Amino acid sequence: MPAVPHDAWADSRLGDVRPYTVTGGRTQPRHDLSLTSLLSTRPANATTVLSPECEALLLLCSGHPCSVAELSARTAHPVQVTKILVSDLLDIQALTLNAPAPRSAGSDVQLLEDVLAGLKALA
């Protein structure tokens, strides 16, 4: 078997580890996350050892909620990799998912009526 070149696991220009190794070969997160899912840090278990990638995500989420899209952009990881890492952090309760405020059913009806009125005004 030929030896694996040193740069096979990393892009030498970026110093980045390949996504496959960052996620441990996983391709799907365990939590349903969208690009706009907002995340905040929680007090983490001091005995939990985190990867540098997970520590970076926690650092970005400390102080104010961050979306999955923002975390992906700021860490330069593909969105799917970010979702998998965020899912891991949700599993150990180091992050919390901030659900958007529920919208009342009445506001949707009012919005549709306003759009209809605007369309009629154009005609």
QUITA-V663503 format. One line per field, one symbol per residue. ss: DSSP state (H for helix, E for strand, C for the rest). phi: phi as a letter, one per 20 degrees, with the letter a starting at -180 (. if undefined). burial: b if it has 16 or more other ideal C-beta (glycine too) atoms within 10 Angstrom, else e. A space follows every 50 residues. Layout:
ss=???
phi=???
burial=???
//
This chain:
ss=CCCCCHHHCEECCCCEECHHHHCCCCCCCCCCCCCCCEEEECCCCCCCCC CHHHHHHHHHHCCCCEEHHHHHHHHCCCHHHHHHHHHHHHHCCCEEEECC CCCCHHHHHHHHHHHHHHHHHHC
phi=.ffeggefebeffdmeefggffemnfdcfedecdfegeccfcgeffefed fgffffffffefnbfcegffffffemeggfffffffgffffemecceeff ffeffffffffffffffffffff
burial=eeeeeeeeeeeeeeeeeeeeebbeeeeebeeebeeebbbebeebeeeeeb eebbebbbebbeeeebbbebbbeebebeebbbbbbbbbbbeeebbeeeee eeeeeeeeeeeeeeeeeeeeeee
//
